[in-house]
């Protein structure tokens, strides 16, 4: 068996007080949804560059990992690259076709 190496390493954005919002959001989901999200993040880590349907550019250096969750829900994790790492900034369950403006305006990243 051939061992594959990650092309990029994912890590969670950490706030100044030490919380990791995306990690906390993922842990709040059902076990099966957490597994699906983990697999989709791994697809990006091992397959970068990767496109649709797993990953898509949002513009200005932001990207999204796309996950199909249970009960037809759609999960999104927003990330950018810094120092060769995939930094997961924001996670949410998408409820409409258009991304809500407040989900596009996160706190400034360090």
Biopython code that builds the backbone (N, CA, C, O; Angstrom):
import numpy as np
from Bio.PDB.StructureBuilder import StructureBuilder

atoms = [
    (1, "UNK", "N", (0.835, -1.170, 0.000)),
    (1, "UNK", "CA", (0.000, 0.000, 0.000)),
    (1, "UNK", "C", (0.892, 1.251, 0.000)),
    (1, "UNK", "O", (1.891, 1.305, 0.718)),
    (2, "UNK", "N", (0.530, 2.234, -0.795)),
    (2, "UNK", "CA", (1.296, 3.468, -0.909)),
    (2, "UNK", "C", (0.757, 4.486, 0.091)),
    (2, "UNK", "O", (-0.441, 4.766, 0.114)),
    (3, "UNK", "N", (1.631, 5.031, 0.905)),
    (3, "UNK", "CA", (1.242, 6.061, 1.868)),
    (3, "UNK", "C", (1.155, 7.399, 1.140)),
    (3, "UNK", "O", (2.073, 7.796, 0.422)),
    (4, "UNK", "N", (0.046, 8.076, 1.340)),
    (4, "UNK", "CA", (-0.130, 9.389, 0.736)),
    (4, "UNK", "C", (0.143, 10.460, 1.774)),
    (4, "UNK", "O", (-0.213, 10.311, 2.943)),
    (5, "UNK", "N", (0.765, 11.521, 1.349)),
    (5, "UNK", "CA", (1.032, 12.636, 2.256)),
    (5, "UNK", "C", (0.027, 13.754, 2.009)),
    (5, "UNK", "O", (-0.450, 13.943, 0.890)),
    (6, "UNK", "N", (-0.282, 14.481, 3.057)),
    (6, "UNK", "CA", (-1.164, 15.638, 2.915)),
    (6, "UNK", "C", (-0.440, 16.706, 2.111)),
    (6, "UNK", "O", (0.746, 16.964, 2.315)),
    (7, "UNK", "N", (-1.174, 17.320, 1.196)),
    (7, "UNK", "CA", (-0.608, 18.413, 0.415)),
    (7, "UNK", "C", (-0.714, 19.729, 1.180)),
    (7, "UNK", "O", (0.134, 20.610, 1.037)),
    (8, "UNK", "N", (-1.756, 19.852, 1.987)),
    (8, "UNK", "CA", (-1.924, 20.998, 2.885)),
    (8, "UNK", "C", (-2.412, 20.457, 4.224)),
    (8, "UNK", "O", (-3.088, 19.430, 4.283)),
    (9, "UNK", "N", (-2.070, 21.148, 5.275)),
    (9, "UNK", "CA", (-2.491, 20.769, 6.617)),
    (9, "UNK", "C", (-3.608, 21.707, 7.050)),
    (9, "UNK", "O", (-3.447, 22.926, 6.989)),
    (10, "UNK", "N", (-4.736, 21.160, 7.484)),
    (10, "UNK", "CA", (-5.828, 21.979, 7.997)),
    (10, "UNK", "C", (-5.606, 22.251, 9.474)),
    (10, "UNK", "O", (-5.130, 21.395, 10.221)),
    (11, "UNK", "N", (-5.962, 23.460, 9.874)),
    (11, "UNK", "CA", (-5.964, 23.784, 11.296)),
    (11, "UNK", "C", (-7.105, 24.757, 11.546)),
    (11, "UNK", "O", (-7.545, 25.469, 10.643)),
    (12, "UNK", "N", (-7.573, 24.776, 12.780)),
    (12, "UNK", "CA", (-8.675, 25.650, 13.155)),
    (12, "UNK", "C", (-8.151, 27.033, 13.531)),
    (12, "UNK", "O", (-7.147, 27.161, 14.232)),
    (13, "UNK", "N", (-8.844, 28.059, 13.057)),
    (13, "UNK", "CA", (-8.550, 29.423, 13.496)),
    (13, "UNK", "C", (-8.790, 29.483, 15.001)),
    (13, "UNK", "O", (-9.787, 28.961, 15.500)),
    (14, "UNK", "N", (-7.874, 30.120, 15.716)),
    (14, "UNK", "CA", (-8.001, 30.255, 17.161)),
    (14, "UNK", "C", (-8.104, 31.729, 17.518)),
    (14, "UNK", "O", (-7.275, 32.534, 17.094)),
    (15, "UNK", "N", (-9.129, 32.089, 18.307)),
    (15, "UNK", "CA", (-9.324, 33.480, 18.710)),
    (15, "UNK", "C", (-8.270, 33.874, 19.733)),
    (15, "UNK", "O", (-7.513, 33.031, 20.216)),
    (16, "UNK", "N", (-8.227, 35.153, 20.057)),
    (16, "UNK", "CA", (-7.262, 35.668, 21.029)),
    (16, "UNK", "C", (-7.444, 35.037, 22.409)),
    (16, "UNK", "O", (-6.489, 34.959, 23.182)),
    (17, "UNK", "N", (-8.657, 34.587, 22.726)),
    (17, "UNK", "CA", (-8.904, 33.965, 24.042)),
    (17, "UNK", "C", (-8.791, 32.446, 23.986)),
    (17, "UNK", "O", (-9.059, 31.764, 24.975)),
    (18, "UNK", "N", (-8.393, 31.912, 22.825)),
    (18, "UNK", "CA", (-8.116, 30.483, 22.726)),
    (18, "UNK", "C", (-9.253, 29.601, 22.258)),
    (18, "UNK", "O", (-9.098, 28.381, 22.223)),
    (19, "UNK", "N", (-10.396, 30.174, 21.895)),
    (19, "UNK", "CA", (-11.485, 29.344, 21.378)),
    (19, "UNK", "C", (-11.265, 29.055, 19.902)),
    (19, "UNK", "O", (-10.601, 29.817, 19.199)),
    (20, "UNK", "N", (-11.826, 27.957, 19.447)),
    (20, "UNK", "CA", (-11.738, 27.554, 18.047)),
    (20, "UNK", "C", (-13.168, 27.397, 17.528)),
    (20, "UNK", "O", (-13.756, 26.322, 17.641)),
    (21, "UNK", "N", (-13.731, 28.478, 16.953)),
    (21, "UNK", "CA", (-15.144, 28.485, 16.574)),
    (21, "UNK", "C", (-15.562, 27.360, 15.627)),
    (21, "UNK", "O", (-16.634, 26.783, 15.812)),
    (22, "UNK", "N", (-14.757, 27.031, 14.626)),
    (22, "UNK", "CA", (-15.147, 25.977, 13.682)),
    (22, "UNK", "C", (-15.134, 24.622, 14.378)),
    (22, "UNK", "O", (-16.038, 23.811, 14.176)),
    (23, "UNK", "N", (-14.134, 24.377, 15.180)),
    (23, "UNK", "CA", (-14.068, 23.118, 15.932)),
    (23, "UNK", "C", (-15.285, 22.987, 16.849)),
    (23, "UNK", "O", (-15.907, 21.926, 16.913)),
    (24, "UNK", "N", (-15.622, 24.064, 17.556)),
    (24, "UNK", "CA", (-16.782, 24.042, 18.449)),
    (24, "UNK", "C", (-18.069, 23.791, 17.670)),
    (24, "UNK", "O", (-18.934, 23.042, 18.122)),
    (25, "UNK", "N", (-18.197, 24.422, 16.490)),
    (25, "UNK", "CA", (-19.388, 24.219, 15.662)),
    (25, "UNK", "C", (-19.480, 22.764, 15.211)),
    (25, "UNK", "O", (-20.548, 22.156, 15.280)),
    (26, "UNK", "N", (-18.364, 22.207, 14.750)),
    (26, "UNK", "CA", (-18.366, 20.808, 14.300)),
    (26, "UNK", "C", (-18.755, 19.887, 15.448)),
    (26, "UNK", "O", (-19.548, 18.965, 15.255)),
    (27, "UNK", "N", (-18.215, 20.118, 16.630)),
    (27, "UNK", "CA", (-18.526, 19.268, 17.789)),
    (27, "UNK", "C", (-19.987, 19.381, 18.221)),
    (27, "UNK", "O", (-20.493, 18.501, 18.916)),
    (28, "UNK", "N", (-20.670, 20.454, 17.818)),
    (28, "UNK", "CA", (-22.089, 20.614, 18.168)),
    (28, "UNK", "C", (-23.010, 19.812, 17.247)),
    (28, "UNK", "O", (-24.203, 19.688, 17.523)),
    (29, "UNK", "N", (-22.470, 19.270, 16.162)),
    (29, "UNK", "CA", (-23.261, 18.536, 15.175)),
    (29, "UNK", "C", (-23.397, 17.064, 15.556)),
    (29, "UNK", "O", (-22.690, 16.569, 16.434)),
    (30, "UNK", "N", (-24.308, 16.382, 14.889)),
    (30, "UNK", "CA", (-24.485, 14.942, 15.086)),
    (30, "UNK", "C", (-23.215, 14.204, 14.659)),
    (30, "UNK", "O", (-22.463, 14.691, 13.815)),
    (31, "UNK", "N", (-22.982, 13.041, 15.240)),
    (31, "UNK", "CA", (-21.770, 12.264, 14.977)),
    (31, "UNK", "C", (-21.586, 11.997, 13.492)),
    (31, "UNK", "O", (-20.484, 12.173, 12.973)),
    (32, "UNK", "N", (-22.625, 11.581, 12.802)),
    (32, "UNK", "CA", (-22.507, 11.278, 11.367)),
    (32, "UNK", "C", (-22.125, 12.522, 10.570)),
    (32, "UNK", "O", (-21.330, 12.431, 9.635)),
    (33, "UNK", "N", (-22.674, 13.670, 10.922)),
    (33, "UNK", "CA", (-22.315, 14.913, 10.230)),
    (33, "UNK", "C", (-20.867, 15.299, 10.511)),
    (33, "UNK", "O", (-20.181, 15.787, 9.613)),
    (34, "UNK", "N", (-20.389, 15.092, 11.734)),
    (34, "UNK", "CA", (-18.983, 15.367, 12.058)),
    (34, "UNK", "C", (-18.062, 14.506, 11.203)),
    (34, "UNK", "O", (-17.038, 14.980, 10.711)),
    (35, "UNK", "N", (-18.431, 13.241, 11.027)),
    (35, "UNK", "CA", (-17.620, 12.337, 10.197)),
    (35, "UNK", "C", (-17.594, 12.808, 8.748)),
    (35, "UNK", "O", (-16.542, 12.803, 8.109)),
    (36, "UNK", "N", (-18.745, 13.213, 8.232)),
    (36, "UNK", "CA", (-18.812, 13.688, 6.838)),
    (36, "UNK", "C", (-17.943, 14.918, 6.641)),
    (36, "UNK", "O", (-17.207, 15.018, 5.659)),
    (37, "UNK", "N", (-18.029, 15.852, 7.574)),
    (37, "UNK", "CA", (-17.223, 17.073, 7.476)),
    (37, "UNK", "C", (-15.738, 16.729, 7.548)),
    (37, "UNK", "O", (-14.942, 17.267, 6.778)),
    (38, "UNK", "N", (-15.361, 15.848, 8.455)),
    (38, "UNK", "CA", (-13.966, 15.430, 8.570)),
    (38, "UNK", "C", (-13.451, 14.818, 7.284)),
    (38, "UNK", "O", (-12.336, 15.115, 6.855)),
    (39, "UNK", "N", (-14.257, 13.963, 6.663)),
    (39, "UNK", "CA", (-13.847, 13.349, 5.390)),
    (39, "UNK", "C", (-13.695, 14.406, 4.302)),
    (39, "UNK", "O", (-12.767, 14.339, 3.496)),
    (40, "UNK", "N", (-14.601, 15.381, 4.276)),
    (40, "UNK", "CA", (-14.521, 16.416, 3.241)),
    (40, "UNK", "C", (-13.302, 17.314, 3.442)),
    (40, "UNK", "O", (-12.673, 17.728, 2.468)),
    (41, "UNK", "N", (-12.966, 17.619, 4.689)),
    (41, "UNK", "CA", (-11.749, 18.395, 4.953)),
    (41, "UNK", "C", (-10.531, 17.587, 4.521)),
    (41, "UNK", "O", (-9.601, 18.139, 3.933)),
    (42, "UNK", "N", (-10.527, 16.280, 4.807)),
    (42, "UNK", "CA", (-9.412, 15.427, 4.382)),
    (42, "UNK", "C", (-9.271, 15.384, 2.867)),
    (42, "UNK", "O", (-8.154, 15.342, 2.350)),
    (43, "UNK", "N", (-10.387, 15.393, 2.153)),
    (43, "UNK", "CA", (-10.317, 15.400, 0.687)),
    (43, "UNK", "C", (-9.537, 16.609, 0.198)),
    (43, "UNK", "O", (-8.760, 16.515, -0.751)),
    (44, "UNK", "N", (-9.749, 17.747, 0.853)),
    (44, "UNK", "CA", (-9.011, 18.956, 0.473)),
    (44, "UNK", "C", (-7.543, 18.826, 0.879)),
    (44, "UNK", "O", (-6.656, 19.157, 0.093)),
    (45, "UNK", "N", (-7.279, 18.349, 2.093)),
    (45, "UNK", "CA", (-5.895, 18.206, 2.564)),
    (45, "UNK", "C", (-5.068, 17.307, 1.651)),
    (45, "UNK", "O", (-3.929, 17.641, 1.325)),
    (46, "UNK", "N", (-5.620, 16.183, 1.239)),
    (46, "UNK", "CA", (-4.870, 15.223, 0.432)),
    (46, "UNK", "C", (-4.951, 15.499, -1.065)),
    (46, "UNK", "O", (-4.074, 15.079, -1.820)),
    (47, "UNK", "N", (-5.995, 16.199, -1.501)),
    (47, "UNK", "CA", (-6.200, 16.365, -2.933)),
    (47, "UNK", "C", (-5.957, 17.748, -3.482)),
    (47, "UNK", "O", (-6.206, 17.998, -4.662)),
    (48, "UNK", "N", (-5.471, 18.661, -2.641)),
    (48, "UNK", "CA", (-5.311, 20.046, -3.100)),
    (48, "UNK", "C", (-4.357, 20.141, -4.280)),
    (48, "UNK", "O", (-3.311, 19.494, -4.243)),
    (49, "UNK", "N", (-4.653, 20.906, -5.321)),
    (49, "UNK", "CA", (-5.865, 21.692, -5.519)),
    (49, "UNK", "C", (-7.030, 20.806, -5.940)),
    (49, "UNK", "O", (-6.873, 19.879, -6.736)),
    (50, "UNK", "N", (-8.188, 21.106, -5.398)),
    (50, "UNK", "CA", (-9.390, 20.316, -5.658)),
    (50, "UNK", "C", (-10.536, 21.289, -5.907)),
    (50, "UNK", "O", (-10.597, 22.358, -5.299)),
    (51, "UNK", "N", (-11.421, 20.918, -6.784)),
    (51, "UNK", "CA", (-12.522, 21.808, -7.121)),
    (51, "UNK", "C", (-13.869, 21.236, -6.726)),
    (51, "UNK", "O", (-13.989, 20.457, -5.780)),
    (52, "UNK", "N", (-14.862, 21.638, -7.466)),
    (52, "UNK", "CA", (-16.233, 21.201, -7.213)),
    (52, "UNK", "C", (-16.327, 19.694, -7.392)),
    (52, "UNK", "O", (-15.630, 19.145, -8.246)),
    (53, "UNK", "N", (-17.140, 19.021, -6.643)),
    (53, "UNK", "CA", (-18.152, 19.544, -5.718)),
    (53, "UNK", "C", (-17.658, 19.699, -4.291)),
    (53, "UNK", "O", (-18.454, 20.033, -3.414)),
    (54, "UNK", "N", (-16.375, 19.470, -4.020)),
    (54, "UNK", "CA", (-15.875, 19.488, -2.641)),
    (54, "UNK", "C", (-15.415, 20.849, -2.167)),
    (54, "UNK", "O", (-15.511, 21.152, -0.978)),
    (55, "UNK", "N", (-14.919, 21.670, -3.067)),
    (55, "UNK", "CA", (-14.277, 22.918, -2.685)),
    (55, "UNK", "C", (-14.540, 23.960, -3.772)),
    (55, "UNK", "O", (-14.620, 23.641, -4.958)),
    (56, "UNK", "N", (-14.675, 25.226, -3.328)),
    (56, "UNK", "CA", (-14.940, 26.289, -4.288)),
    (56, "UNK", "C", (-14.345, 27.591, -3.779)),
    (56, "UNK", "O", (-14.353, 27.864, -2.578)),
    (57, "UNK", "N", (-13.829, 28.389, -4.700)),
    (57, "UNK", "CA", (-13.300, 29.706, -4.364)),
    (57, "UNK", "C", (-14.457, 30.678, -4.145)),
    (57, "UNK", "O", (-15.436, 30.666, -4.891)),
    (58, "UNK", "N", (-14.339, 31.518, -3.116)),
    (58, "UNK", "CA", (-15.351, 32.538, -2.838)),
    (58, "UNK", "C", (-14.892, 33.924, -3.241)),
    (58, "UNK", "O", (-15.705, 34.848, -3.273)),
    (59, "UNK", "N", (-13.634, 34.099, -3.545)),
    (59, "UNK", "CA", (-12.977, 35.349, -3.937)),
    (59, "UNK", "C", (-12.157, 35.896, -2.783)),
    (59, "UNK", "O", (-12.341, 35.494, -1.634)),
    (60, "UNK", "N", (-11.268, 36.800, -3.086)),
    (60, "UNK", "CA", (-10.403, 37.486, -2.135)),
    (60, "UNK", "C", (-9.640, 36.520, -1.224)),
    (60, "UNK", "O", (-9.412, 36.822, -0.053)),
    (61, "UNK", "N", (-9.245, 35.353, -1.762)),
    (61, "UNK", "CA", (-8.453, 34.405, -1.005)),
    (61, "UNK", "C", (-9.235, 33.488, -0.096)),
    (61, "UNK", "O", (-8.645, 32.679, 0.619)),
    (62, "UNK", "N", (-10.561, 33.596, -0.107)),
    (62, "UNK", "CA", (-11.395, 32.733, 0.719)),
    (62, "UNK", "C", (-11.912, 31.560, -0.108)),
    (62, "UNK", "O", (-12.208, 31.701, -1.294)),
    (63, "UNK", "N", (-12.013, 30.409, 0.534)),
    (63, "UNK", "CA", (-12.499, 29.184, -0.086)),
    (63, "UNK", "C", (-13.533, 28.547, 0.819)),
    (63, "UNK", "O", (-13.608, 28.872, 2.004)),
    (64, "UNK", "N", (-14.334, 27.638, 0.268)),
    (64, "UNK", "CA", (-15.268, 26.891, 1.100)),
    (64, "UNK", "C", (-15.122, 25.400, 0.847)),
    (64, "UNK", "O", (-14.932, 24.959, -0.286)),
    (65, "UNK", "N", (-15.215, 24.629, 1.935)),
    (65, "UNK", "CA", (-15.348, 23.184, 1.859)),
    (65, "UNK", "C", (-16.842, 22.928, 1.927)),
    (65, "UNK", "O", (-17.531, 23.466, 2.792)),
    (66, "UNK", "N", (-17.337, 22.112, 1.022)),
    (66, "UNK", "CA", (-18.769, 21.852, 0.908)),
    (66, "UNK", "C", (-19.073, 20.442, 1.404)),
    (66, "UNK", "O", (-18.430, 19.477, 0.992)),
    (67, "UNK", "N", (-20.063, 20.332, 2.295)),
    (67, "UNK", "CA", (-20.434, 19.030, 2.849)),
    (67, "UNK", "C", (-21.940, 18.835, 2.793)),
    (67, "UNK", "O", (-22.710, 19.725, 3.155)),
    (68, "UNK", "N", (-22.348, 17.657, 2.334)),
    (68, "UNK", "CA", (-23.758, 17.280, 2.379)),
    (68, "UNK", "C", (-24.001, 16.566, 3.694)),
    (68, "UNK", "O", (-23.446, 15.496, 3.944)),
    (69, "UNK", "N", (-24.833, 17.164, 4.534)),
    (69, "UNK", "CA", (-25.091, 16.633, 5.857)),
    (69, "UNK", "C", (-26.390, 15.838, 5.873)),
    (69, "UNK", "O", (-27.073, 15.719, 4.856)),
    (70, "UNK", "N", (-26.718, 15.297, 7.038)),
    (70, "UNK", "CA", (-27.937, 14.503, 7.172)),
    (70, "UNK", "C", (-29.174, 15.377, 6.971)),
    (70, "UNK", "O", (-29.116, 16.602, 7.081)),
    (71, "UNK", "N", (-30.274, 14.725, 6.679)),
    (71, "UNK", "CA", (-31.569, 15.401, 6.476)),
    (71, "UNK", "C", (-31.529, 16.467, 5.387)),
    (71, "UNK", "O", (-32.312, 17.416, 5.423)),
    (72, "UNK", "N", (-30.621, 16.320, 4.415)),
    (72, "UNK", "CA", (-30.555, 17.254, 3.296)),
    (72, "UNK", "C", (-29.892, 18.582, 3.611)),
    (72, "UNK", "O", (-29.876, 19.476, 2.766)),
    (73, "UNK", "N", (-29.349, 18.729, 4.802)),
    (73, "UNK", "CA", (-28.676, 19.978, 5.171)),
    (73, "UNK", "C", (-27.353, 20.100, 4.412)),
    (73, "UNK", "O", (-26.773, 19.110, 3.966)),
    (74, "UNK", "N", (-26.901, 21.335, 4.283)),
    (74, "UNK", "CA", (-25.662, 21.615, 3.572)),
    (74, "UNK", "C", (-24.733, 22.366, 4.518)),
    (74, "UNK", "O", (-25.082, 23.435, 5.020)),
    (75, "UNK", "N", (-23.551, 21.807, 4.760)),
    (75, "UNK", "CA", (-22.575, 22.444, 5.633)),
    (75, "UNK", "C", (-21.495, 23.124, 4.820)),
    (75, "UNK", "O", (-21.119, 22.659, 3.745)),
    (76, "UNK", "N", (-20.999, 24.234, 5.348)),
    (76, "UNK", "CA", (-19.915, 24.957, 4.700)),
    (76, "UNK", "C", (-18.869, 25.337, 5.745)),
    (76, "UNK", "O", (-19.210, 25.767, 6.847)),
    (77, "UNK", "N", (-17.598, 25.174, 5.391)),
    (77, "UNK", "CA", (-16.490, 25.632, 6.202)),
    (77, "UNK", "C", (-15.680, 26.590, 5.340)),
    (77, "UNK", "O", (-15.206, 26.224, 4.264)),
    (78, "UNK", "N", (-15.527, 27.808, 5.816)),
    (78, "UNK", "CA", (-14.794, 28.827, 5.080)),
    (78, "UNK", "C", (-13.338, 28.796, 5.550)),
    (78, "UNK", "O", (-13.064, 28.709, 6.747)),
    (79, "UNK", "N", (-12.405, 28.869, 4.588)),
    (79, "UNK", "CA", (-10.989, 28.837, 4.939)),
    (79, "UNK", "C", (-10.172, 29.712, 4.011)),
    (79, "UNK", "O", (-10.638, 30.147, 2.958)),
    (80, "UNK", "N", (-8.940, 29.958, 4.430)),
    (80, "UNK", "CA", (-7.950, 30.635, 3.594)),
    (80, "UNK", "C", (-6.612, 29.951, 3.846)),
    (80, "UNK", "O", (-6.490, 29.120, 4.746)),
    (81, "UNK", "N", (-5.622, 30.301, 3.056)),
    (81, "UNK", "CA", (-4.288, 29.724, 3.222)),
    (81, "UNK", "C", (-3.363, 30.737, 3.864)),
    (81, "UNK", "O", (-3.340, 31.907, 3.483)),
    (82, "UNK", "N", (-2.594, 30.270, 4.854)),
    (82, "UNK", "CA", (-1.566, 31.094, 5.477)),
    (82, "UNK", "C", (-0.384, 30.188, 5.778)),
    (82, "UNK", "O", (-0.527, 29.165, 6.447)),
    (83, "UNK", "N", (0.777, 30.571, 5.282)),
    (83, "UNK", "CA", (2.015, 29.818, 5.509)),
    (83, "UNK", "C", (1.851, 28.354, 5.119)),
    (83, "UNK", "O", (2.340, 27.465, 5.815)),
    (84, "UNK", "N", (1.166, 28.105, 4.014)),
    (84, "UNK", "CA", (1.000, 26.747, 3.511)),
    (84, "UNK", "C", (-0.028, 25.913, 4.245)),
    (84, "UNK", "O", (-0.165, 24.720, 3.973)),
    (85, "UNK", "N", (-0.758, 26.523, 5.177)),
    (85, "UNK", "CA", (-1.793, 25.799, 5.916)),
    (85, "UNK", "C", (-3.181, 26.271, 5.508)),
    (85, "UNK", "O", (-3.380, 27.424, 5.125)),
    (86, "UNK", "N", (-4.115, 25.367, 5.599)),
    (86, "UNK", "CA", (-5.530, 25.636, 5.359)),
    (86, "UNK", "C", (-6.118, 26.032, 6.721)),
    (86, "UNK", "O", (-6.245, 25.186, 7.606)),
    (87, "UNK", "N", (-6.477, 27.310, 6.892)),
    (87, "UNK", "CA", (-6.984, 27.793, 8.174)),
    (87, "UNK", "C", (-8.508, 27.874, 8.098)),
    (87, "UNK", "O", (-9.054, 28.670, 7.334)),
    (88, "UNK", "N", (-9.192, 27.046, 8.897)),
    (88, "UNK", "CA", (-10.652, 26.987, 8.915)),
    (88, "UNK", "C", (-11.183, 28.116, 9.788)),
    (88, "UNK", "O", (-10.966, 28.128, 10.999)),
    (89, "UNK", "N", (-11.885, 29.072, 9.161)),
    (89, "UNK", "CA", (-12.332, 30.284, 9.836)),
    (89, "UNK", "C", (-13.745, 30.216, 10.378)),
    (89, "UNK", "O", (-14.017, 30.701, 11.476)),
    (90, "UNK", "N", (-14.645, 29.617, 9.615)),
    (90, "UNK", "CA", (-16.070, 29.742, 9.922)),
    (90, "UNK", "C", (-16.802, 28.518, 9.408)),
    (90, "UNK", "O", (-16.505, 28.032, 8.317)),
    (91, "UNK", "N", (-17.751, 28.013, 10.176)),
    (91, "UNK", "CA", (-18.567, 26.887, 9.741)),
    (91, "UNK", "C", (-20.027, 27.180, 10.002)),
    (91, "UNK", "O", (-20.372, 27.800, 11.008)),
    (92, "UNK", "N", (-20.886, 26.736, 9.100)),
    (92, "UNK", "CA", (-22.315, 26.973, 9.270)),
    (92, "UNK", "C", (-23.105, 25.986, 8.424)),
    (92, "UNK", "O", (-22.570, 25.351, 7.516)),
    (93, "UNK", "N", (-24.394, 25.871, 8.744)),
    (93, "UNK", "CA", (-25.320, 25.075, 7.942)),
    (93, "UNK", "C", (-26.036, 26.052, 7.035)),
    (93, "UNK", "O", (-26.676, 26.996, 7.496)),
    (94, "UNK", "N", (-25.923, 25.817, 5.755)),
    (94, "UNK", "CA", (-26.505, 26.699, 4.744)),
    (94, "UNK", "C", (-27.999, 26.431, 4.641)),
    (94, "UNK", "O", (-28.426, 25.280, 4.543)),
    (95, "UNK", "N", (-28.793, 27.503, 4.664)),
    (95, "UNK", "CA", (-30.246, 27.355, 4.627)),
    (95, "UNK", "C", (-30.875, 27.945, 3.374)),
    (95, "UNK", "O", (-32.044, 27.686, 3.085)),
    (96, "UNK", "N", (-30.107, 28.738, 2.625)),
    (96, "UNK", "CA", (-30.617, 29.331, 1.391)),
    (96, "UNK", "C", (-29.568, 29.154, 0.300)),
    (96, "UNK", "O", (-28.441, 28.743, 0.577)),
    (97, "UNK", "N", (-29.936, 29.461, -0.930)),
    (97, "UNK", "CA", (-28.994, 29.356, -2.040)),
    (97, "UNK", "C", (-27.910, 30.419, -1.957)),
    (97, "UNK", "O", (-26.762, 30.169, -2.325)),
    (98, "UNK", "N", (-28.268, 31.610, -1.473)),
    (98, "UNK", "CA", (-27.305, 32.691, -1.380)),
    (98, "UNK", "C", (-26.731, 32.733, 0.033)),
    (98, "UNK", "O", (-27.462, 32.556, 1.008)),
    (99, "UNK", "N", (-25.426, 32.966, 0.144)),
    (99, "UNK", "CA", (-24.798, 33.034, 1.452)),
    (99, "UNK", "C", (-25.206, 34.334, 2.137)),
    (99, "UNK", "O", (-25.047, 35.406, 1.553)),
    (100, "UNK", "N", (-25.730, 34.265, 3.368)),
    (100, "UNK", "CA", (-26.120, 35.479, 4.092)),
    (100, "UNK", "C", (-24.924, 36.403, 4.293)),
    (100, "UNK", "O", (-23.802, 35.949, 4.513)),
    (101, "UNK", "N", (-25.183, 37.711, 4.212)),
    (101, "UNK", "CA", (-24.107, 38.695, 4.320)),
    (101, "UNK", "C", (-23.362, 38.558, 5.643)),
    (101, "UNK", "O", (-22.137, 38.679, 5.667)),
    (102, "UNK", "N", (-24.081, 38.306, 6.759)),
    (102, "UNK", "CA", (-23.393, 38.208, 8.048)),
    (102, "UNK", "C", (-22.444, 37.029, 8.086)),
    (102, "UNK", "O", (-21.482, 37.060, 8.853)),
    (103, "UNK", "N", (-22.667, 35.983, 7.290)),
    (103, "UNK", "CA", (-21.751, 34.858, 7.251)),
    (103, "UNK", "C", (-20.523, 35.160, 6.402)),
    (103, "UNK", "O", (-19.575, 34.374, 6.380)),
    (104, "UNK", "N", (-20.533, 36.279, 5.710)),
    (104, "UNK", "CA", (-19.398, 36.665, 4.880)),
    (104, "UNK", "C", (-18.546, 37.719, 5.586)),
    (104, "UNK", "O", (-17.450, 38.043, 5.129)),
    (105, "UNK", "N", (-19.045, 38.246, 6.687)),
    (105, "UNK", "CA", (-18.348, 39.339, 7.367)),
    (105, "UNK", "C", (-17.878, 38.889, 8.741)),
    (105, "UNK", "O", (-18.446, 39.300, 9.752)),
    (106, "UNK", "N", (-16.857, 38.059, 8.793)),
    (106, "UNK", "CA", (-16.338, 37.571, 10.073)),
    (106, "UNK", "C", (-15.455, 38.614, 10.690)),
    (106, "UNK", "O", (-15.091, 39.618, 10.079)),
    (107, "UNK", "N", (-15.126, 38.330, 11.936)),
    (107, "UNK", "CA", (-14.138, 39.171, 12.599)),
    (107, "UNK", "C", (-12.823, 39.110, 11.837)),
    (107, "UNK", "O", (-12.497, 38.106, 11.203)),
    (108, "UNK", "N", (-12.095, 40.178, 11.911)),
    (108, "UNK", "CA", (-10.821, 40.264, 11.194)),
    (108, "UNK", "C", (-9.884, 39.161, 11.671)),
    (108, "UNK", "O", (-9.745, 38.927, 12.871)),
    (109, "UNK", "N", (-9.253, 38.498, 10.732)),
    (109, "UNK", "CA", (-8.312, 37.435, 11.045)),
    (109, "UNK", "C", (-6.960, 38.063, 11.362)),
    (109, "UNK", "O", (-6.526, 39.008, 10.703)),
    (110, "UNK", "N", (-6.320, 37.530, 12.361)),
    (110, "UNK", "CA", (-5.016, 38.034, 12.817)),
    (110, "UNK", "C", (-4.091, 38.322, 11.665)),
    (110, "UNK", "O", (-2.956, 38.751, 11.877)),
]
sb = StructureBuilder()
sb.init_structure("model")
sb.init_model(0)
sb.init_chain("A")
sb.init_seg("    ")
for serial, (resi, resn, name, xyz) in enumerate(atoms, 1):
    if name == "N":
        sb.init_residue(resn, " ", resi, " ")
    sb.init_atom(name, np.array(xyz, "f"), 0.0, 1.0, " ", f" {name:<3s}", serial, name[0])
structure = sb.get_structure()
